[in-house]
Amino acid sequence: MFTTLIVQPIFNLLVLIYTMLPGHNFGLAIIIFTVLIRLLMQPMVKKQLHQARAMRELQPELKRIKVETKGNRQKESQMIMELYKERGINPFSPIGMLIIQLPIFIALYSGLQRIVADPHAITSFSYPALHHLSWMKTLAGDITQFDGSLFGIVDLTRSAVSKTGTYWPAMTIVFGSAVMQYFQSKQLMPTDKNSRGLRKILKDASSGKQADQTEVNAAVGRNTRFLLPMMIFFFTVNIASALSLYWFTSGLVAFLQQAKILKQDETELETIVNKNGKTIIEGEVINKGSSTQQAKSHKKGKRKQGRGRK
């Protein structure tokens, strides 16, 4: 079912892009495919970033709740959930991005593995509707016409590290994908010069100084900037570099998407502050659309009440 509903459609979308491209470059097809997927995910990316920024702005409120509840976990959880509801925040929103991206990556991996094992999969695993395309007919007659490279420079069917040694063109893409993941994660991390590292927090805790859980979570989050790139590097270094190209392109586009959305948020926030002459927290900017709608509904209700009195 996974193959039929997810792997094959994604594989055929990639094949369609590949066959329609002038020159039929497989690497360029992967890049276009990745950009297309990231653009389709733009609304979800924007929502996730808004949620992440709002969560960061709530840290002082969360600390206040922790002090007020005095260790009462049940009351603390209840107050936190009420605060999330009030600000329109879903703490589980990042899971949605993972749920979408992981099947795409697995499906792409499965499809590319078929091509690496047998290039004839380009035609045998594709939908019959694609078989009528001119380039598909060419490949059906002579599969050696398939060039699984990136502009003839990198053989995307080879891994960076194999029994034959290190394939440096592929290693460059693997390293680039890890670097992009680092900057993508760093872009979302709040910067605080006074924040302590995890090692410093643990050292102070061993000397009897109590650590704040929020500070611990922030320190752990900062460490993931290095953990995720390392995981990606060691995961992709032994598989076909076509997957590394997908990951690198996805990370680059995500970085640009995040930069654009974060810049738009800052501009929108400055505009509202300058217009109203007062400070507004980011959570209010994020929820201003729903607040405006509520205000309109409230005004409409008042007009109806006025007509009822008449």
VEXDREN-2710 file (C-alpha; in Angstrom, 1 decimal):
% VEXDREN-2710
k/r/px/py/pz
1/MET/0.0/0.0/0.0
2/PHE/2.9/2.4/0.8
3/THR/4.5/1.6/-2.5
4/THR/1.2/2.1/-4.4
5/LEU/0.0/5.3/-2.7
6/ILE/3.3/7.1/-1.9
7/VAL/6.4/5.6/-3.5
8/GLN/5.0/5.2/-7.1
9/PRO/3.4/8.7/-7.4
10/ILE/6.5/10.4/-6.1
11/PHE/8.7/8.3/-8.4
12/ASN/6.5/9.1/-11.4
13/LEU/6.5/12.8/-10.6
14/LEU/10.3/12.7/-10.7
15/VAL/10.4/10.7/-13.9
16/LEU/7.9/13.1/-15.5
17/ILE/10.1/16.1/-14.7
18/TYR/13.1/14.2/-15.9
19/THR/11.6/13.2/-19.3
20/MET/10.2/16.7/-19.9
21/LEU/13.5/18.5/-19.3
22/PRO/15.6/19.6/-22.3
23/GLY/18.7/17.5/-22.1
24/HIS/17.1/15.0/-19.7
25/ASN/19.5/15.6/-16.8
26/PHE/18.6/13.5/-13.8
27/GLY/20.4/15.7/-11.3
28/LEU/18.5/18.8/-12.5
29/ALA/15.3/16.8/-12.3
30/ILE/15.9/16.0/-8.7
31/ILE/16.6/19.7/-7.9
32/ILE/13.4/20.8/-9.6
33/PHE/11.4/18.1/-7.9
34/THR/12.8/19.1/-4.5
35/VAL/12.0/22.8/-5.1
36/LEU/8.5/21.9/-6.2
37/ILE/7.9/19.9/-3.0
38/ARG/9.2/22.7/-0.8
39/LEU/7.0/25.3/-2.5
40/LEU/4.0/23.0/-2.0
41/MET/4.9/22.9/1.7
42/GLN/5.2/26.7/2.0
43/PRO/1.9/27.3/3.9
44/MET/2.9/24.6/6.5
45/VAL/6.4/26.0/6.8
46/LYS/5.0/29.5/7.4
47/LYS/2.6/28.2/10.1
48/GLN/5.4/26.2/11.8
49/LEU/7.7/29.2/11.9
50/HIS/5.0/31.4/13.4
51/GLN/4.4/28.8/16.0
52/ALA/8.1/28.5/16.8
53/ARG/8.5/32.3/17.2
54/ALA/5.4/32.5/19.4
55/MET/6.7/29.7/21.6
56/ARG/10.0/31.5/22.1
57/GLU/8.1/34.7/23.1
58/LEU/6.1/32.7/25.7
59/GLN/9.2/31.7/27.7
60/PRO/8.8/34.5/30.3
61/GLU/5.1/33.5/30.7
62/LEU/6.1/29.9/31.1
63/LYS/8.6/30.8/33.8
64/ARG/6.0/32.9/35.6
65/ILE/3.6/29.9/35.6
66/LYS/6.3/27.6/37.0
67/VAL/6.9/30.0/39.9
68/GLU/3.2/30.4/40.6
69/THR/2.4/26.7/40.6
70/LYS/5.2/26.0/43.0
71/GLY/5.9/22.4/41.8
72/ASN/2.3/21.4/41.2
73/ARG/2.7/19.6/37.9
74/GLN/-1.0/19.2/37.2
75/LYS/-1.8/22.8/37.7
76/GLU/1.3/23.9/35.7
77/SER/0.3/21.7/32.7
78/GLN/-3.2/23.0/32.9
79/MET/-2.1/26.7/32.9
80/ILE/0.4/26.1/30.1
81/MET/-2.3/24.5/27.9
82/GLU/-4.7/27.4/28.6
83/LEU/-1.9/29.8/27.6
84/TYR/-1.3/27.9/24.4
85/LYS/-5.0/28.0/23.6
86/GLU/-5.3/31.7/24.4
87/ARG/-2.4/32.5/22.0
88/GLY/-3.5/30.0/19.4
89/ILE/-0.3/27.9/19.7
90/ASN/-0.1/24.2/18.8
91/PRO/3.0/22.8/20.6
92/PHE/2.8/19.7/18.3
93/SER/2.9/21.6/15.0
94/PRO/6.6/20.6/14.1
95/ILE/5.4/17.0/14.0
96/GLY/3.3/17.8/11.0
97/MET/6.3/18.8/8.9
98/LEU/8.1/15.5/10.0
99/ILE/5.0/13.4/9.1
100/ILE/5.1/14.9/5.6
101/GLN/8.8/15.0/4.9
102/LEU/9.7/11.5/6.2
103/PRO/7.4/9.6/3.8
104/ILE/8.7/11.7/0.8
105/PHE/12.3/10.9/1.7
106/ILE/11.6/7.2/2.2
107/ALA/9.6/7.1/-1.1
108/LEU/12.4/8.9/-3.0
109/TYR/15.0/6.6/-1.4
110/SER/13.0/3.5/-2.5
111/GLY/12.5/4.8/-6.0
112/LEU/16.1/5.8/-6.5
113/GLN/17.3/2.5/-5.1
114/ARG/15.3/0.8/-7.9
115/ILE/17.1/2.9/-10.5
116/VAL/20.5/2.2/-9.0
117/ALA/19.9/-1.5/-8.9
118/ASP/18.3/-1.6/-12.4
119/PRO/18.0/1.5/-14.7
120/HIS/15.2/-0.3/-16.5
121/ALA/13.0/0.7/-13.5
122/ILE/12.7/4.1/-15.2
123/THR/10.2/2.5/-17.6
124/SER/9.1/-0.6/-15.7
125/PHE/8.1/1.2/-12.5
126/SER/6.5/4.2/-14.2
127/TYR/2.8/4.6/-15.1
128/PRO/1.7/3.5/-18.5
129/ALA/0.6/7.0/-19.3
130/LEU/4.3/8.1/-19.3
131/HIS/5.4/5.4/-21.7
132/HIS/4.0/7.4/-24.6
133/LEU/6.5/10.3/-24.0
134/SER/9.2/10.4/-26.7
135/TRP/12.1/10.1/-24.2
136/MET/10.5/7.2/-22.4
137/LYS/10.3/5.4/-25.8
138/THR/14.0/6.2/-26.4
139/LEU/14.9/4.7/-23.0
140/ALA/12.7/1.6/-23.6
141/GLY/14.7/1.0/-26.7
142/ASP/18.1/1.8/-25.3
143/ILE/18.5/2.2/-21.5
144/THR/22.1/3.2/-21.9
145/GLN/20.8/6.6/-22.9
146/PHE/19.9/7.2/-19.2
147/ASP/22.5/9.5/-17.6
148/GLY/22.1/9.4/-13.8
149/SER/24.5/12.3/-13.2
150/LEU/24.4/15.9/-12.1
151/PHE/25.4/17.8/-15.3
152/GLY/27.9/15.0/-16.1
153/ILE/30.0/15.9/-13.0
154/VAL/28.6/13.8/-10.2
155/ASP/27.4/10.2/-10.7
156/LEU/24.3/10.3/-8.5
157/THR/24.0/6.5/-8.4
158/ARG/27.3/6.2/-6.5
159/SER/27.7/6.8/-2.7
160/ALA/30.3/9.0/-1.2
161/VAL/31.9/6.1/0.6
162/SER/31.9/2.6/-0.7
163/LYS/34.2/-0.5/-1.0
164/THR/36.0/1.2/-3.8
165/GLY/37.0/4.1/-1.6
166/THR/35.8/7.7/-1.3
167/TYR/34.0/9.4/-4.2
168/TRP/34.8/13.0/-3.6
169/PRO/32.2/14.7/-5.9
170/ALA/29.5/12.9/-3.9
171/MET/31.2/13.6/-0.6
172/THR/31.0/17.3/-1.4
173/ILE/27.2/17.1/-1.7
174/VAL/27.0/15.0/1.5
175/PHE/29.1/17.6/3.4
176/GLY/27.0/20.4/1.8
177/SER/23.7/18.8/3.0
178/ALA/25.1/18.6/6.6
179/VAL/26.2/22.2/6.5
180/MET/22.8/23.4/5.2
181/GLN/21.1/21.5/8.0
182/TYR/23.3/23.3/10.5
183/PHE/22.4/26.8/9.2
184/GLN/18.8/25.8/8.8
185/SER/18.6/24.8/12.5
186/LYS/20.7/27.8/13.7
187/GLN/18.4/30.2/11.8
188/LEU/15.5/29.2/14.2
189/MET/17.5/29.3/17.4
190/PRO/17.1/32.4/19.7
191/THR/20.3/34.3/20.3
192/ASP/21.0/35.1/24.0
193/LYS/24.5/36.1/25.0
194/ASN/23.8/35.5/28.6
195/SER/22.5/31.9/28.1
196/ARG/24.6/29.1/29.6
197/GLY/25.7/26.0/27.8
198/LEU/24.5/22.6/28.8
199/ARG/27.9/21.7/30.3
200/LYS/27.9/24.9/32.4
201/ILE/24.3/24.2/33.6
202/LEU/25.2/20.6/34.7
203/LYS/28.4/21.8/36.4
204/ASP/26.4/24.4/38.4
205/ALA/23.8/21.8/39.2
206/SER/26.4/19.5/40.6
207/SER/27.5/22.2/43.0
208/GLY/24.0/22.6/44.4
209/LYS/22.6/25.3/42.1
210/GLN/19.1/24.4/40.8
211/ALA/18.8/24.5/37.0
212/ASP/15.7/26.0/35.4
213/GLN/14.1/23.5/33.0
214/THR/13.4/26.2/30.4
215/GLU/17.1/27.0/30.3
216/VAL/18.0/23.3/30.1
217/ASN/15.6/22.8/27.2
218/ALA/17.1/25.8/25.4
219/ALA/20.7/24.5/25.9
220/VAL/19.6/21.0/24.6
221/GLY/18.0/22.7/21.6
222/ARG/21.2/24.5/20.8
223/ASN/23.1/21.3/20.8
224/THR/20.8/19.8/18.2
225/ARG/22.4/22.2/15.7
226/PHE/25.3/19.9/15.7
227/LEU/23.6/16.6/16.3
228/LEU/21.2/16.8/13.3
229/PRO/24.0/17.6/10.7
230/MET/26.1/14.7/12.0
231/MET/23.2/12.3/11.8
232/ILE/22.5/13.4/8.2
233/PHE/26.1/13.1/7.2
234/PHE/26.6/9.6/8.6
235/PHE/23.2/8.5/7.2
236/THR/23.7/9.8/3.6
237/VAL/27.4/9.1/3.2
238/ASN/26.8/5.4/2.3
239/ILE/23.8/5.7/0.1
240/ALA/23.3/7.0/-3.5
241/SER/24.4/10.6/-3.7
242/ALA/21.0/11.4/-5.4
243/LEU/19.5/11.4/-1.9
244/SER/22.2/13.8/-0.7
245/LEU/21.4/16.1/-3.6
246/TYR/17.8/16.0/-2.5
247/TRP/18.7/16.8/1.1
248/PHE/21.1/19.5/0.2
249/THR/18.5/21.2/-2.2
250/SER/15.8/20.8/0.4
251/GLY/17.9/22.4/3.1
252/LEU/18.9/25.3/0.9
253/VAL/15.4/26.0/-0.2
254/ALA/14.2/25.7/3.4
255/PHE/16.8/28.2/4.6
256/LEU/15.7/30.7/2.0
257/GLN/12.0/30.1/2.8
258/GLN/12.7/30.6/6.5
259/ALA/14.7/33.8/5.9
260/LYS/11.9/35.3/3.8
261/ILE/9.1/34.4/6.2
262/LEU/11.1/35.6/9.3
263/LYS/11.9/38.9/7.4
264/GLN/8.2/39.3/6.6
265/ASP/7.2/38.8/10.2
266/GLU/9.7/41.4/11.4
267/THR/8.5/43.9/8.8
268/GLU/4.9/43.2/9.7
269/LEU/5.7/43.6/13.4
270/GLU/7.5/46.9/12.9
271/THR/4.6/48.3/10.8
272/ILE/2.0/47.5/13.5
273/VAL/4.2/48.9/16.2
274/ASN/4.8/52.1/14.2
275/LYS/1.1/52.5/13.4
276/ASN/-0.2/51.9/16.9
277/GLY/2.7/53.4/18.8
278/LYS/3.0/50.6/21.3
279/THR/4.8/47.3/21.7
280/ILE/3.0/44.2/20.5
281/ILE/4.4/40.7/21.2
282/GLU/4.9/38.4/18.2
283/GLY/2.1/36.0/19.3
284/GLU/-0.4/38.8/18.8
285/VAL/1.0/39.5/15.3
286/ILE/0.6/35.8/14.5
287/ASN/-2.9/35.7/15.7
288/LYS/-3.9/39.1/14.3
289/GLY/-5.8/37.4/11.5
290/SER/-8.0/35.5/13.8
291/SER/-8.4/38.5/16.1
292/THR/-9.5/40.7/13.2
293/GLN/-12.1/38.1/12.3
294/GLN/-13.3/38.0/15.8
295/ALA/-13.6/41.8/15.9
296/LYS/-15.6/41.8/12.7
297/SER/-17.9/39.1/14.1
298/HIS/-18.3/41.2/17.3
299/LYS/-19.2/44.4/15.3
300/LYS/-21.7/42.4/13.2
301/GLY/-23.3/41.1/16.4
302/LYS/-23.7/44.6/17.7
303/ARG/-25.3/45.8/14.5
304/LYS/-27.8/43.0/14.7
305/GLN/-28.6/43.8/18.3
306/GLY/-29.1/47.5/17.4
307/ARG/-31.6/46.5/14.7
308/GLY/-33.4/44.2/17.1
309/ARG/-34.0/47.1/19.6
310/LYS/-35.4/49.3/16.8
END
